[in-house]
Amino acid sequence: MRKELREKIIEVCDLKIEKKGPTVGLSFYAFFKNKNDQPEVLMEAARWWIETHRLDHFEKALKIKDMVLAGA
């Protein structure tokens, strides 16, 4: 996964955890605006989330952040 996407995922996870606590869940759509202005990056995140790791639609932000930091 590209560096910029990893950084964005960590940033969004940190913000969600800060606002709603350590049990907050999110989907990979949380890392993008409501506009489809980066389809290739959206698909990269979707592949990582769905194909590579077979994650549920909603996962705990803390879990996703830990996975990204671990290089998963």
mmCIF file of the N, C-alpha and C atoms, coordinates in Angstrom:
data_MODEL
# 
_entry.id   MODEL 
# 
loop_
_atom_site.group_PDB 
_atom_site.id 
_atom_site.type_symbol 
_atom_site.label_atom_id 
_atom_site.label_alt_id 
_atom_site.label_comp_id 
_atom_site.label_asym_id 
_atom_site.label_entity_id 
_atom_site.label_seq_id 
_atom_site.pdbx_PDB_ins_code 
_atom_site.Cartn_x 
_atom_site.Cartn_y 
_atom_site.Cartn_z 
_atom_site.occupancy 
_atom_site.B_iso_or_equiv 
_atom_site.pdbx_formal_charge 
_atom_site.auth_seq_id 
_atom_site.auth_comp_id 
_atom_site.auth_asym_id 
_atom_site.auth_atom_id 
_atom_site.pdbx_PDB_model_num 
ATOM 1   N N  . MET A 1 1  ? 0.847   -1.171  0.000  1.00 0.00 ? 1  MET A N  1 
ATOM 2   C CA . MET A 1 1  ? 0.000   0.000   0.000  1.00 0.00 ? 1  MET A CA 1 
ATOM 3   C C  . MET A 1 1  ? 0.896   1.239   0.000  1.00 0.00 ? 1  MET A C  1 
ATOM 4   N N  . ARG A 1 2  ? 0.508   2.214   -0.790 1.00 0.00 ? 2  ARG A N  1 
ATOM 5   C CA . ARG A 1 2  ? 1.324   3.434   -0.895 1.00 0.00 ? 2  ARG A CA 1 
ATOM 6   C C  . ARG A 1 2  ? 1.402   4.179   0.440  1.00 0.00 ? 2  ARG A C  1 
ATOM 7   N N  . LYS A 1 3  ? 2.516   4.851   0.628  1.00 0.00 ? 3  LYS A N  1 
ATOM 8   C CA . LYS A 1 3  ? 2.809   5.570   1.870  1.00 0.00 ? 3  LYS A CA 1 
ATOM 9   C C  . LYS A 1 3  ? 1.725   6.590   2.215  1.00 0.00 ? 3  LYS A C  1 
ATOM 10  N N  . GLU A 1 4  ? 1.266   7.346   1.234  1.00 0.00 ? 4  GLU A N  1 
ATOM 11  C CA . GLU A 1 4  ? 0.258   8.381   1.478  1.00 0.00 ? 4  GLU A CA 1 
ATOM 12  C C  . GLU A 1 4  ? -1.038  7.785   2.011  1.00 0.00 ? 4  GLU A C  1 
ATOM 13  N N  . LEU A 1 5  ? -1.424  6.614   1.505  1.00 0.00 ? 5  LEU A N  1 
ATOM 14  C CA . LEU A 1 5  ? -2.650  5.974   1.970  1.00 0.00 ? 5  LEU A CA 1 
ATOM 15  C C  . LEU A 1 5  ? -2.463  5.469   3.395  1.00 0.00 ? 5  LEU A C  1 
ATOM 16  N N  . ARG A 1 6  ? -1.313  4.886   3.688  1.00 0.00 ? 6  ARG A N  1 
ATOM 17  C CA . ARG A 1 6  ? -1.039  4.438   5.059  1.00 0.00 ? 6  ARG A CA 1 
ATOM 18  C C  . ARG A 1 6  ? -1.111  5.610   6.038  1.00 0.00 ? 6  ARG A C  1 
ATOM 19  N N  . GLU A 1 7  ? -0.519  6.736   5.661  1.00 0.00 ? 7  GLU A N  1 
ATOM 20  C CA . GLU A 1 7  ? -0.541  7.918   6.524  1.00 0.00 ? 7  GLU A CA 1 
ATOM 21  C C  . GLU A 1 7  ? -1.961  8.422   6.735  1.00 0.00 ? 7  GLU A C  1 
ATOM 22  N N  . LYS A 1 8  ? -2.768  8.419   5.673  1.00 0.00 ? 8  LYS A N  1 
ATOM 23  C CA . LYS A 1 8  ? -4.155  8.870   5.764  1.00 0.00 ? 8  LYS A CA 1 
ATOM 24  C C  . LYS A 1 8  ? -4.964  7.944   6.672  1.00 0.00 ? 8  LYS A C  1 
ATOM 25  N N  . ILE A 1 9  ? -4.763  6.641   6.543  1.00 0.00 ? 9  ILE A N  1 
ATOM 26  C CA . ILE A 1 9  ? -5.478  5.679   7.387  1.00 0.00 ? 9  ILE A CA 1 
ATOM 27  C C  . ILE A 1 9  ? -5.154  5.915   8.854  1.00 0.00 ? 9  ILE A C  1 
ATOM 28  N N  . ILE A 1 10 ? -3.888  6.083   9.171  1.00 0.00 ? 10 ILE A N  1 
ATOM 29  C CA . ILE A 1 10 ? -3.481  6.325   10.561 1.00 0.00 ? 10 ILE A CA 1 
ATOM 30  C C  . ILE A 1 10 ? -4.081  7.630   11.076 1.00 0.00 ? 10 ILE A C  1 
ATOM 31  N N  . GLU A 1 11 ? -4.041  8.668   10.262 1.00 0.00 ? 11 GLU A N  1 
ATOM 32  C CA . GLU A 1 11 ? -4.603  9.968   10.648 1.00 0.00 ? 11 GLU A CA 1 
ATOM 33  C C  . GLU A 1 11 ? -6.093  9.856   10.945 1.00 0.00 ? 11 GLU A C  1 
ATOM 34  N N  . VAL A 1 12 ? -6.840  9.223   10.055 1.00 0.00 ? 12 VAL A N  1 
ATOM 35  C CA . VAL A 1 12 ? -8.289  9.085   10.238 1.00 0.00 ? 12 VAL A CA 1 
ATOM 36  C C  . VAL A 1 12 ? -8.597  8.226   11.463 1.00 0.00 ? 12 VAL A C  1 
ATOM 37  N N  . CYS A 1 13 ? -7.871  7.134   11.632 1.00 0.00 ? 13 CYS A N  1 
ATOM 38  C CA . CYS A 1 13 ? -8.079  6.283   12.803 1.00 0.00 ? 13 CYS A CA 1 
ATOM 39  C C  . CYS A 1 13 ? -7.827  7.066   14.091 1.00 0.00 ? 13 CYS A C  1 
ATOM 40  N N  . ASP A 1 14 ? -6.748  7.828   14.134 1.00 0.00 ? 14 ASP A N  1 
ATOM 41  C CA . ASP A 1 14 ? -6.439  8.640   15.318 1.00 0.00 ? 14 ASP A CA 1 
ATOM 42  C C  . ASP A 1 14 ? -7.563  9.622   15.622 1.00 0.00 ? 14 ASP A C  1 
ATOM 43  N N  . LEU A 1 15 ? -8.070  10.297  14.589 1.00 0.00 ? 15 LEU A N  1 
ATOM 44  C CA . LEU A 1 15 ? -9.154  11.266  14.792 1.00 0.00 ? 15 LEU A CA 1 
ATOM 45  C C  . LEU A 1 15 ? -10.421 10.597  15.303 1.00 0.00 ? 15 LEU A C  1 
ATOM 46  N N  . LYS A 1 16 ? -10.786 9.459   14.708 1.00 0.00 ? 16 LYS A N  1 
ATOM 47  C CA . LYS A 1 16 ? -11.999 8.744   15.128 1.00 0.00 ? 16 LYS A CA 1 
ATOM 48  C C  . LYS A 1 16 ? -11.856 8.247   16.567 1.00 0.00 ? 16 LYS A C  1 
ATOM 49  N N  . ILE A 1 17 ? -10.689 7.703   16.902 1.00 0.00 ? 17 ILE A N  1 
ATOM 50  C CA . ILE A 1 17 ? -10.454 7.196   18.258 1.00 0.00 ? 17 ILE A CA 1 
ATOM 51  C C  . ILE A 1 17 ? -10.505 8.342   19.257 1.00 0.00 ? 17 ILE A C  1 
ATOM 52  N N  . GLU A 1 18 ? -9.904  9.476   18.895 1.00 0.00 ? 18 GLU A N  1 
ATOM 53  C CA . GLU A 1 18 ? -9.904  10.642  19.777 1.00 0.00 ? 18 GLU A CA 1 
ATOM 54  C C  . GLU A 1 18 ? -11.331 11.146  20.030 1.00 0.00 ? 18 GLU A C  1 
ATOM 55  N N  . LYS A 1 19 ? -12.157 11.175  18.985 1.00 0.00 ? 19 LYS A N  1 
ATOM 56  C CA . LYS A 1 19 ? -13.516 11.711  19.100 1.00 0.00 ? 19 LYS A CA 1 
ATOM 57  C C  . LYS A 1 19 ? -14.493 10.738  19.746 1.00 0.00 ? 19 LYS A C  1 
ATOM 58  N N  . LYS A 1 20 ? -14.359 9.434   19.426 1.00 0.00 ? 20 LYS A N  1 
ATOM 59  C CA . LYS A 1 20 ? -15.394 8.491   19.838 1.00 0.00 ? 20 LYS A CA 1 
ATOM 60  C C  . LYS A 1 20 ? -14.901 7.357   20.725 1.00 0.00 ? 20 LYS A C  1 
ATOM 61  N N  . GLY A 1 21 ? -13.617 7.325   21.019 1.00 0.00 ? 21 GLY A N  1 
ATOM 62  C CA . GLY A 1 21 ? -13.084 6.310   21.920 1.00 0.00 ? 21 GLY A CA 1 
ATOM 63  C C  . GLY A 1 21 ? -12.480 5.119   21.200 1.00 0.00 ? 21 GLY A C  1 
ATOM 64  N N  . PRO A 1 22 ? -11.820 4.238   21.960 1.00 0.00 ? 22 PRO A N  1 
ATOM 65  C CA . PRO A 1 22 ? -11.053 3.135   21.380 1.00 0.00 ? 22 PRO A CA 1 
ATOM 66  C C  . PRO A 1 22 ? -11.887 2.016   20.752 1.00 0.00 ? 22 PRO A C  1 
ATOM 67  N N  . THR A 1 23 ? -13.184 2.030   20.954 1.00 0.00 ? 23 THR A N  1 
ATOM 68  C CA . THR A 1 23 ? -14.018 0.966   20.381 1.00 0.00 ? 23 THR A CA 1 
ATOM 69  C C  . THR A 1 23 ? -14.733 1.401   19.097 1.00 0.00 ? 23 THR A C  1 
ATOM 70  N N  . VAL A 1 24 ? -14.442 2.588   18.606 1.00 0.00 ? 24 VAL A N  1 
ATOM 71  C CA . VAL A 1 24 ? -15.104 3.104   17.407 1.00 0.00 ? 24 VAL A CA 1 
ATOM 72  C C  . VAL A 1 24 ? -14.768 2.231   16.194 1.00 0.00 ? 24 VAL A C  1 
ATOM 73  N N  . GLY A 1 25 ? -15.780 1.990   15.380 1.00 0.00 ? 25 GLY A N  1 
ATOM 74  C CA . GLY A 1 25 ? -15.585 1.228   14.155 1.00 0.00 ? 25 GLY A CA 1 
ATOM 75  C C  . GLY A 1 25 ? -15.618 2.140   12.938 1.00 0.00 ? 25 GLY A C  1 
ATOM 76  N N  . LEU A 1 26 ? -15.074 1.628   11.840 1.00 0.00 ? 26 LEU A N  1 
ATOM 77  C CA . LEU A 1 26 ? -15.118 2.371   10.582 1.00 0.00 ? 26 LEU A CA 1 
ATOM 78  C C  . LEU A 1 26 ? -14.978 1.405   9.418  1.00 0.00 ? 26 LEU A C  1 
ATOM 79  N N  . SER A 1 27 ? -15.292 1.910   8.234  1.00 0.00 ? 27 SER A N  1 
ATOM 80  C CA . SER A 1 27 ? -15.096 1.129   7.017  1.00 0.00 ? 27 SER A CA 1 
ATOM 81  C C  . SER A 1 27 ? -13.996 1.805   6.198  1.00 0.00 ? 27 SER A C  1 
ATOM 82  N N  . PHE A 1 28 ? -13.555 1.162   5.134  1.00 0.00 ? 28 PHE A N  1 
ATOM 83  C CA . PHE A 1 28 ? -12.485 1.764   4.339  1.00 0.00 ? 28 PHE A CA 1 
ATOM 84  C C  . PHE A 1 28 ? -12.945 3.035   3.643  1.00 0.00 ? 28 PHE A C  1 
ATOM 85  N N  . TYR A 1 29 ? -14.238 3.256   3.540  1.00 0.00 ? 29 TYR A N  1 
ATOM 86  C CA . TYR A 1 29 ? -14.747 4.497   2.953  1.00 0.00 ? 29 TYR A CA 1 
ATOM 87  C C  . TYR A 1 29 ? -14.425 5.711   3.826  1.00 0.00 ? 29 TYR A C  1 
ATOM 88  N N  . ALA A 1 30 ? -14.137 5.490   5.098  1.00 0.00 ? 30 ALA A N  1 
ATOM 89  C CA . ALA A 1 30 ? -13.844 6.599   6.019  1.00 0.00 ? 30 ALA A CA 1 
ATOM 90  C C  . ALA A 1 30 ? -12.599 7.373   5.620  1.00 0.00 ? 30 ALA A C  1 
ATOM 91  N N  . PHE A 1 31 ? -11.760 6.794   4.782  1.00 0.00 ? 31 PHE A N  1 
ATOM 92  C CA . PHE A 1 31 ? -10.501 7.424   4.407  1.00 0.00 ? 31 PHE A CA 1 
ATOM 93  C C  . PHE A 1 31 ? -10.623 8.306   3.159  1.00 0.00 ? 31 PHE A C  1 
ATOM 94  N N  . PHE A 1 32 ? -11.855 8.460   2.660  1.00 0.00 ? 32 PHE A N  1 
ATOM 95  C CA . PHE A 1 32 ? -12.081 9.190   1.412  1.00 0.00 ? 32 PHE A CA 1 
ATOM 96  C C  . PHE A 1 32 ? -13.229 10.173  1.566  1.00 0.00 ? 32 PHE A C  1 
ATOM 97  N N  . LYS A 1 33 ? -13.206 11.202  0.721  1.00 0.00 ? 33 LYS A N  1 
ATOM 98  C CA . LYS A 1 33 ? -14.312 12.149  0.651  1.00 0.00 ? 33 LYS A CA 1 
ATOM 99  C C  . LYS A 1 33 ? -15.494 11.448  -0.006 1.00 0.00 ? 33 LYS A C  1 
ATOM 100 N N  . ASN A 1 34 ? -16.644 12.049  0.059  1.00 0.00 ? 34 ASN A N  1 
ATOM 101 C CA . ASN A 1 34 ? -17.829 11.467  -0.572 1.00 0.00 ? 34 ASN A CA 1 
ATOM 102 C C  . ASN A 1 34 ? -17.760 11.494  -2.090 1.00 0.00 ? 34 ASN A C  1 
ATOM 103 N N  . LYS A 1 35 ? -16.790 12.195  -2.632 1.00 0.00 ? 35 LYS A N  1 
ATOM 104 C CA . LYS A 1 35 ? -16.594 12.241  -4.077 1.00 0.00 ? 35 LYS A CA 1 
ATOM 105 C C  . LYS A 1 35 ? -15.619 11.137  -4.472 1.00 0.00 ? 35 LYS A C  1 
ATOM 106 N N  . ASN A 1 36 ? -15.824 10.579  -5.626 1.00 0.00 ? 36 ASN A N  1 
ATOM 107 C CA . ASN A 1 36 ? -14.928 9.538   -6.118 1.00 0.00 ? 36 ASN A CA 1 
ATOM 108 C C  . ASN A 1 36 ? -13.830 10.186  -6.961 1.00 0.00 ? 36 ASN A C  1 
ATOM 109 N N  . ASP A 1 37 ? -13.000 10.997  -6.300 1.00 0.00 ? 37 ASP A N  1 
ATOM 110 C CA . ASP A 1 37 ? -11.968 11.731  -7.025 1.00 0.00 ? 37 ASP A CA 1 
ATOM 111 C C  . ASP A 1 37 ? -10.616 11.010  -7.042 1.00 0.00 ? 37 ASP A C  1 
ATOM 112 N N  . GLN A 1 38 ? -10.517 9.874   -6.366 1.00 0.00 ? 38 GLN A N  1 
ATOM 113 C CA . GLN A 1 38 ? -9.285  9.083   -6.362 1.00 0.00 ? 38 GLN A CA 1 
ATOM 114 C C  . GLN A 1 38 ? -9.637  7.596   -6.512 1.00 0.00 ? 38 GLN A C  1 
ATOM 115 N N  . PRO A 1 39 ? -10.216 7.199   -7.628 1.00 0.00 ? 39 PRO A N  1 
ATOM 116 C CA . PRO A 1 39 ? -10.679 5.815   -7.758 1.00 0.00 ? 39 PRO A CA 1 
ATOM 117 C C  . PRO A 1 39 ? -9.582  4.774   -7.610 1.00 0.00 ? 39 PRO A C  1 
ATOM 118 N N  . GLU A 1 40 ? -8.381  5.068   -8.076 1.00 0.00 ? 40 GLU A N  1 
ATOM 119 C CA . GLU A 1 40 ? -7.306  4.078   -7.963 1.00 0.00 ? 40 GLU A CA 1 
ATOM 120 C C  . GLU A 1 40 ? -6.869  3.874   -6.514 1.00 0.00 ? 40 GLU A C  1 
ATOM 121 N N  . VAL A 1 41 ? -6.887  4.931   -5.724 1.00 0.00 ? 41 VAL A N  1 
ATOM 122 C CA . VAL A 1 41 ? -6.517  4.816   -4.309 1.00 0.00 ? 41 VAL A CA 1 
ATOM 123 C C  . VAL A 1 41 ? -7.647  4.127   -3.536 1.00 0.00 ? 41 VAL A C  1 
ATOM 124 N N  . LEU A 1 42 ? -8.887  4.464   -3.875 1.00 0.00 ? 42 LEU A N  1 
ATOM 125 C CA . LEU A 1 42 ? -10.034 3.803   -3.253 1.00 0.00 ? 42 LEU A CA 1 
ATOM 126 C C  . LEU A 1 42 ? -9.981  2.300   -3.499 1.00 0.00 ? 42 LEU A C  1 
ATOM 127 N N  . MET A 1 43 ? -9.667  1.895   -4.723 1.00 0.00 ? 43 MET A N  1 
ATOM 128 C CA . MET A 1 43 ? -9.580  0.476   -5.042 1.00 0.00 ? 43 MET A CA 1 
ATOM 129 C C  . MET A 1 43 ? -8.402  -0.182  -4.328 1.00 0.00 ? 43 MET A C  1 
ATOM 130 N N  . GLU A 1 44 ? -7.327  0.540   -4.156 1.00 0.00 ? 44 GLU A N  1 
ATOM 131 C CA . GLU A 1 44 ? -6.180  0.011   -3.417 1.00 0.00 ? 44 GLU A CA 1 
ATOM 132 C C  . GLU A 1 44 ? -6.581  -0.281  -1.969 1.00 0.00 ? 44 GLU A C  1 
ATOM 133 N N  . ALA A 1 45 ? -7.296  0.656   -1.355 1.00 0.00 ? 45 ALA A N  1 
ATOM 134 C CA . ALA A 1 45 ? -7.770  0.449   0.019  1.00 0.00 ? 45 ALA A CA 1 
ATOM 135 C C  . ALA A 1 45 ? -8.770  -0.705  0.080  1.00 0.00 ? 45 ALA A C  1 
ATOM 136 N N  . ALA A 1 46 ? -9.656  -0.774  -0.894 1.00 0.00 ? 46 ALA A N  1 
ATOM 137 C CA . ALA A 1 46 ? -10.652 -1.850  -0.925 1.00 0.00 ? 46 ALA A CA 1 
ATOM 138 C C  . ALA A 1 46 ? -9.984  -3.210  -1.066 1.00 0.00 ? 46 ALA A C  1 
ATOM 139 N N  . ARG A 1 47 ? -9.006  -3.310  -1.941 1.00 0.00 ? 47 ARG A N  1 
ATOM 140 C CA . ARG A 1 47 ? -8.287  -4.580  -2.107 1.00 0.00 ? 47 ARG A CA 1 
ATOM 141 C C  . ARG A 1 47 ? -7.584  -4.981  -0.817 1.00 0.00 ? 47 ARG A C  1 
ATOM 142 N N  . TRP A 1 48 ? -6.916  -4.031  -0.162 1.00 0.00 ? 48 TRP A N  1 
ATOM 143 C CA . TRP A 1 48 ? -6.225  -4.310  1.094  1.00 0.00 ? 48 TRP A CA 1 
ATOM 144 C C  . TRP A 1 48 ? -7.223  -4.795  2.137  1.00 0.00 ? 48 TRP A C  1 
ATOM 145 N N  . TRP A 1 49 ? -8.359  -4.114  2.234  1.00 0.00 ? 49 TRP A N  1 
ATOM 146 C CA . TRP A 1 49 ? -9.379  -4.387  3.256  1.00 0.00 ? 49 TRP A CA 1 
ATOM 147 C C  . TRP A 1 49 ? -10.114 -5.698  2.975  1.00 0.00 ? 49 TRP A C  1 
ATOM 148 N N  . ILE A 1 50 ? -10.575 -5.865  1.737  1.00 0.00 ? 50 ILE A N  1 
ATOM 149 C CA . ILE A 1 50 ? -11.465 -6.980  1.401  1.00 0.00 ? 50 ILE A CA 1 
ATOM 150 C C  . ILE A 1 50 ? -10.702 -8.212  0.908  1.00 0.00 ? 50 ILE A C  1 
ATOM 151 N N  . GLU A 1 51 ? -9.871  -8.041  -0.097 1.00 0.00 ? 51 GLU A N  1 
ATOM 152 C CA . GLU A 1 51 ? -9.201  -9.197  -0.691 1.00 0.00 ? 51 GLU A CA 1 
ATOM 153 C C  . GLU A 1 51 ? -8.026  -9.695  0.142  1.00 0.00 ? 51 GLU A C  1 
ATOM 154 N N  . THR A 1 52 ? -7.172  -8.788  0.571  1.00 0.00 ? 52 THR A N  1 
ATOM 155 C CA . THR A 1 52 ? -5.961  -9.196  1.280  1.00 0.00 ? 52 THR A CA 1 
ATOM 156 C C  . THR A 1 52 ? -6.253  -9.687  2.693  1.00 0.00 ? 52 THR A C  1 
ATOM 157 N N  . HIS A 1 53 ? -7.069  -8.929  3.430  1.00 0.00 ? 53 HIS A N  1 
ATOM 158 C CA . HIS A 1 53 ? -7.275  -9.246  4.850  1.00 0.00 ? 53 HIS A CA 1 
ATOM 159 C C  . HIS A 1 53 ? -8.658  -9.789  5.178  1.00 0.00 ? 53 HIS A C  1 
ATOM 160 N N  . ARG A 1 54 ? -9.560  -9.782  4.202  1.00 0.00 ? 54 ARG A N  1 
ATOM 161 C CA . ARG A 1 54 ? -10.920 -10.324 4.394  1.00 0.00 ? 54 ARG A CA 1 
ATOM 162 C C  . ARG A 1 54 ? -11.592 -9.770  5.650  1.00 0.00 ? 54 ARG A C  1 
ATOM 163 N N  . LEU A 1 55 ? -11.490 -8.449  5.799  1.00 0.00 ? 55 LEU A N  1 
ATOM 164 C CA . LEU A 1 55 ? -12.081 -7.778  6.950  1.00 0.00 ? 55 LEU A CA 1 
ATOM 165 C C  . LEU A 1 55 ? -13.577 -7.575  6.744  1.00 0.00 ? 55 LEU A C  1 
ATOM 166 N N  . ASP A 1 56 ? -14.301 -7.456  7.838  1.00 0.00 ? 56 ASP A N  1 
ATOM 167 C CA . ASP A 1 56 ? -15.727 -7.140  7.766  1.00 0.00 ? 56 ASP A CA 1 
ATOM 168 C C  . ASP A 1 56 ? -15.896 -5.706  7.280  1.00 0.00 ? 56 ASP A C  1 
ATOM 169 N N  . HIS A 1 57 ? -17.129 -5.362  6.921  1.00 0.00 ? 57 HIS A N  1 
ATOM 170 C CA . HIS A 1 57 ? -17.379 -4.014  6.419  1.00 0.00 ? 57 HIS A CA 1 
ATOM 171 C C  . HIS A 1 57 ? -16.952 -2.964  7.447  1.00 0.00 ? 57 HIS A C  1 
ATOM 172 N N  . PHE A 1 58 ? -17.316 -3.166  8.710  1.00 0.00 ? 58 PHE A N  1 
ATOM 173 C CA . PHE A 1 58 ? -16.891 -2.266  9.781  1.00 0.00 ? 58 PHE A CA 1 
ATOM 174 C C  . PHE A 1 58 ? -15.919 -3.006  10.683 1.00 0.00 ? 58 PHE A C  1 
ATOM 175 N N  . GLU A 1 59 ? -14.819 -2.338  10.989 1.00 0.00 ? 59 GLU A N  1 
ATOM 176 C CA . GLU A 1 59 ? -13.801 -2.874  11.893 1.00 0.00 ? 59 GLU A CA 1 
ATOM 177 C C  . GLU A 1 59 ? -13.416 -1.786  12.888 1.00 0.00 ? 59 GLU A C  1 
ATOM 178 N N  . LYS A 1 60 ? -12.840 -2.180  13.989 1.00 0.00 ? 60 LYS A N  1 
ATOM 179 C CA . LYS A 1 60 ? -12.387 -1.218  14.997 1.00 0.00 ? 60 LYS A CA 1 
ATOM 180 C C  . LYS A 1 60 ? -11.228 -0.398  14.430 1.00 0.00 ? 60 LYS A C  1 
ATOM 181 N N  . ALA A 1 61 ? -11.306 0.906   14.628 1.00 0.00 ? 61 ALA A N  1 
ATOM 182 C CA . ALA A 1 61 ? -10.253 1.804   14.130 1.00 0.00 ? 61 ALA A CA 1 
ATOM 183 C C  . ALA A 1 61 ? -8.896  1.438   14.716 1.00 0.00 ? 61 ALA A C  1 
ATOM 184 N N  . LEU A 1 62 ? -8.889  1.045   15.980 1.00 0.00 ? 62 LEU A N  1 
ATOM 185 C CA . LEU A 1 62 ? -7.632  0.682   16.633 1.00 0.00 ? 62 LEU A CA 1 
ATOM 186 C C  . LEU A 1 62 ? -7.002  -0.542  15.961 1.00 0.00 ? 62 LEU A C  1 
ATOM 187 N N  . LYS A 1 63 ? -7.817  -1.512  15.575 1.00 0.00 ? 63 LYS A N  1 
ATOM 188 C CA . LYS A 1 63 ? -7.319  -2.705  14.886 1.00 0.00 ? 63 LYS A CA 1 
ATOM 189 C C  . LYS A 1 63 ? -6.692  -2.338  13.543 1.00 0.00 ? 63 LYS A C  1 
ATOM 190 N N  . ILE A 1 64 ? -7.395  -1.483  12.786 1.00 0.00 ? 64 ILE A N  1 
ATOM 191 C CA . ILE A 1 64 ? -6.895  -1.074  11.467 1.00 0.00 ? 64 ILE A CA 1 
ATOM 192 C C  . ILE A 1 64 ? -5.592  -0.300  11.610 1.00 0.00 ? 64 ILE A C  1 
ATOM 193 N N  . LYS A 1 65 ? -5.546  0.623   12.554 1.00 0.00 ? 65 LYS A N  1 
ATOM 194 C CA . LYS A 1 65 ? -4.327  1.399   12.773 1.00 0.00 ? 65 LYS A CA 1 
ATOM 195 C C  . LYS A 1 65 ? -3.164  0.476   13.119 1.00 0.00 ? 65 LYS A C  1 
ATOM 196 N N  . ASP A 1 66 ? -3.401  -0.470  14.025 1.00 0.00 ? 66 ASP A N  1 
ATOM 197 C CA . ASP A 1 66 ? -2.338  -1.407  14.421 1.00 0.00 ? 66 ASP A CA 1 
ATOM 198 C C  . ASP A 1 66 ? -1.864  -2.235  13.222 1.00 0.00 ? 66 ASP A C  1 
ATOM 199 N N  . MET A 1 67 ? -2.782  -2.668  12.380 1.00 0.00 ? 67 MET A N  1 
ATOM 200 C CA . MET A 1 67 ? -2.415  -3.453  11.193 1.00 0.00 ? 67 MET A CA 1 
ATOM 201 C C  . MET A 1 67 ? -1.538  -2.637  10.252 1.00 0.00 ? 67 MET A C  1 
ATOM 202 N N  . VAL A 1 68 ? -1.920  -1.396  10.014 1.00 0.00 ? 68 VAL A N  1 
ATOM 203 C CA . VAL A 1 68 ? -1.161  -0.528  9.117  1.00 0.00 ? 68 VAL A CA 1 
ATOM 204 C C  . VAL A 1 68 ? 0.230   -0.239  9.694  1.00 0.00 ? 68 VAL A C  1 
ATOM 205 N N  . LEU A 1 69 ? 0.284   0.049   10.982 1.00 0.00 ? 69 LEU A N  1 
ATOM 206 C CA . LEU A 1 69 ? 1.582   0.309   11.604 1.00 0.00 ? 69 LEU A CA 1 
ATOM 207 C C  . LEU A 1 69 ? 2.487   -0.922  11.575 1.00 0.00 ? 69 LEU A C  1 
ATOM 208 N N  . ALA A 1 70 ? 1.886   -2.101  11.634 1.00 0.00 ? 70 ALA A N  1 
ATOM 209 C CA . ALA A 1 70 ? 2.657   -3.353  11.594 1.00 0.00 ? 70 ALA A CA 1 
ATOM 210 C C  . ALA A 1 70 ? 3.085   -3.728  10.177 1.00 0.00 ? 70 ALA A C  1 
ATOM 211 N N  . GLY A 1 71 ? 2.593   -2.971  9.188  1.00 0.00 ? 71 GLY A N  1 
ATOM 212 C CA . GLY A 1 71 ? 2.965   -3.239  7.810  1.00 0.00 ? 71 GLY A CA 1 
ATOM 213 C C  . GLY A 1 71 ? 2.135   -4.314  7.141  1.00 0.00 ? 71 GLY A C  1 
ATOM 214 N N  . ALA A 1 72 ? 0.979   -4.598  7.703  1.00 0.00 ? 72 ALA A N  1 
ATOM 215 C CA . ALA A 1 72 ? 0.096   -5.627  7.137  1.00 0.00 ? 72 ALA A CA 1 
ATOM 216 C C  . ALA A 1 72 ? -0.419  -5.229  5.773  1.00 0.00 ? 72 ALA A C  1 
# 
